[in-house]
Amino acid sequence: MTEYHEIKDLYDSERKALQGIRFAMASKYMTKGATTELQEDDLKRKFTDEAINRCAEIGLVVDVLWYWTQLRCAVCSFKTGKDILFNEGESCPSCGSHEGDWHAGSPDCSDDPTDNNLYWNPRIVVVGRTEKMQEYDHDQQKHEVRSGLLDGKAGEIREDGSFREDAKKKNFFT
């Protein structure tokens, strides 16, 4: 068992690195088919090992979930006009209900009725850091948000939590 340190939040640079790892892993493994359970288990093991090692290179300890279900709260989604999602075994963050419609998961099947294949959608979950951080560097995160490192949208997060593309400039001399 690998020792790891608690993680409170990720920097945008780490999120971007994780997106890159996820994309590279999906590109590498999505075309590999398995015809037997032994081949399937071998592919899952290789994917898991590679994901753990790649994430360790950027200082993160991860777990790969092969079985997961995400639910959608129909009532809250209707009220807000956007999907309110939560994981199976948890409750809706808006109303606290444990009931929901199936939204996504792994394993999954195709919408095509002639496709009888089972598709895996592994989820990479960050559980910690390889090295202990003294404290979260808010100045680093502020710089990464302002420069648009994660999504290419430069701006700032205001005190109320909203995103603003242009930072308000304060003029102390007028």
Phi, psi and omega per residue, in radians:
M1 nan 2.231 -3.140
T2 -1.363 2.355 3.076
E3 -1.417 2.411 3.121
Y4 -2.497 2.882 -3.099
H5 -1.923 2.569 -3.092
E6 -0.966 2.535 3.105
I7 -2.066 2.256 3.139
K8 -1.726 -0.689 -3.138
D9 -2.766 2.790 3.104
L10 -1.863 2.540 3.001
Y11 -1.337 2.750 3.087
D12 -1.050 -0.610 3.115
S13 -1.094 -0.643 3.106
E14 -1.248 -0.688 3.091
R15 -1.078 -0.729 3.131
K16 -1.137 -0.735 3.096
A17 -1.083 -0.703 3.099
L18 -1.129 -0.694 3.087
Q19 -1.065 -0.728 3.121
G20 -1.109 -0.745 3.112
I21 -1.105 -0.798 -3.127
R22 -1.070 -0.752 3.138
F23 -1.133 -0.793 -3.141
A24 -1.102 -0.713 -3.141
M25 -1.167 -0.749 3.137
A26 -1.104 -0.750 3.137
S27 -1.092 -0.684 -3.097
K28 -1.260 -0.704 -2.978
Y29 -1.779 -0.239 -3.017
M30 -1.248 -0.389 -3.129
T31 -1.627 -0.104 -3.127
K32 -1.458 2.081 3.123
G33 -1.716 2.743 3.097
A34 -2.242 2.321 3.139
T35 -1.813 -0.255 3.112
T36 -2.219 2.831 3.099
E37 -1.119 -0.594 3.128
L38 -1.115 -0.776 3.095
Q39 -1.116 -0.707 3.136
E40 -1.105 -0.788 3.116
D41 -1.111 -0.664 3.125
D42 -1.138 -0.760 3.098
L43 -1.093 -0.746 3.122
K44 -1.109 -0.710 3.123
R45 -1.136 -0.780 3.132
K46 -1.106 -0.760 3.122
F47 -1.062 -0.835 -3.120
T48 -1.053 -0.845 -3.136
D49 -1.064 -0.774 -3.123
E50 -1.158 -0.708 3.120
A51 -1.100 -0.772 3.137
I52 -1.089 -0.777 -3.115
N53 -1.197 -0.743 3.132
R54 -1.115 -0.711 3.139
C55 -1.235 -0.578 3.083
A56 -1.111 -0.566 3.112
E57 -1.100 -0.498 3.116
I58 -1.744 0.179 3.019
G59 1.563 0.294 -3.109
L60 -2.058 2.475 3.045
V61 -1.766 2.231 -3.070
V62 -2.229 2.843 3.008
D63 -2.173 2.505 3.123
V64 -1.894 2.079 3.129
L65 -1.698 2.141 3.117
W66 -1.685 -0.438 3.119
Y67 -2.048 2.016 3.113
W68 -2.750 2.714 3.107
T69 -2.404 2.350 3.073
Q70 -1.982 2.292 -3.108
L71 -1.898 2.740 3.125
R72 -2.101 2.186 3.090
C73 -1.387 1.926 -3.063
A74 -1.139 -0.715 -3.097
V75 -1.136 -0.893 -3.125
C76 -1.170 -0.631 3.109
S77 -1.117 -0.692 3.106
F78 -1.156 -0.758 -3.116
K79 -1.116 -0.727 -3.048
T80 -1.577 -0.328 -3.112
G81 1.412 0.102 3.064
K82 -2.417 2.706 -3.097
D83 -1.128 2.207 3.024
I84 -1.827 1.934 -3.019
L85 -1.973 2.615 3.054
F86 -2.676 2.758 -3.099
N87 -1.432 2.658 3.090
E88 -1.040 2.384 -3.105
G89 1.624 -0.166 3.087
E90 -1.899 -3.106 3.119
S91 -2.074 2.815 3.121
C92 -1.051 2.279 -3.122
P93 -1.185 -0.318 -3.120
S94 -1.584 -0.868 -3.026
C95 -1.968 -0.214 3.117
G96 1.504 0.024 -3.136
S97 -1.204 2.560 3.071
H98 -1.696 -0.030 -3.117
E99 -1.650 2.517 3.088
G100 -2.950 2.867 3.079
D101 -1.507 2.542 3.096
W102 -1.075 2.285 -3.138
H103 -2.006 -0.818 -3.134
A104 -2.775 2.879 3.121
G105 3.086 -3.118 3.100
S106 -2.531 2.279 -0.015
P107 -1.270 2.851 -3.110
D108 -2.403 2.900 3.081
C109 -2.187 2.876 -3.092
S110 -1.315 2.716 3.021
D111 -1.307 -0.267 3.136
D112 -1.354 2.057 -3.091
P113 -1.124 -0.315 3.138
T114 -1.552 -0.144 -3.141
D115 -1.666 1.914 -3.106
N116 -1.701 0.221 -3.106
N117 -1.357 2.676 3.055
L118 -1.781 2.271 -3.101
Y119 -1.963 2.351 3.131
W120 -1.751 2.399 3.104
N121 -2.187 1.333 -3.079
P122 -1.095 2.481 3.135
R123 -1.937 2.189 3.115
I124 -1.655 2.062 -3.069
V125 -1.999 2.165 3.113
V126 -1.362 2.188 -3.131
V127 -1.950 -0.246 3.139
G128 3.124 -3.026 3.104
R129 -1.999 2.673 3.117
T130 -1.325 -0.500 3.106
E131 -2.166 2.569 -3.112
K132 -1.291 2.304 3.041
M133 -1.634 2.370 3.118
Q134 -1.113 -0.864 3.059
E135 -2.801 2.766 -3.140
Y136 -1.175 2.263 -3.098
D137 -1.552 1.671 -3.107
H138 -1.163 -0.528 3.103
D139 -1.155 -0.679 3.094
Q140 -1.124 -0.793 3.140
Q141 -1.110 -0.707 3.119
K142 -1.053 -0.764 3.117
H143 -1.102 -0.747 -3.116
E144 -1.161 -0.659 3.092
V145 -1.196 -0.798 -3.120
R146 -1.103 -0.555 -3.134
S147 -1.538 -0.124 3.119
G148 1.249 0.567 -3.068
L149 -1.020 -0.746 -3.046
L150 -1.304 -0.912 -3.018
D151 -2.081 0.086 3.117
G152 1.437 -0.030 3.123
K153 -1.732 1.846 3.111
A154 -1.347 2.516 -3.136
G155 2.942 -2.752 3.120
E156 -2.521 2.742 3.059
I157 -1.678 2.169 -3.117
R158 -1.435 2.986 -3.103
E159 -1.062 -0.523 3.138
D160 -1.445 0.031 3.099
G161 1.615 -0.079 3.141
S162 -1.424 2.737 -3.134
F163 -1.724 2.380 3.120
R164 -2.274 2.251 -3.081
E165 -1.231 -0.662 3.137
D166 -1.908 2.209 -3.135
A167 -1.264 2.366 3.081
K168 -1.222 2.252 3.102
K169 -1.635 2.308 3.108
K170 -1.680 2.264 3.089
N171 -1.906 1.890 -3.071
F172 -1.465 -0.104 -3.059
F173 -1.741 -0.014 -3.141
T174 -1.840 nan nan
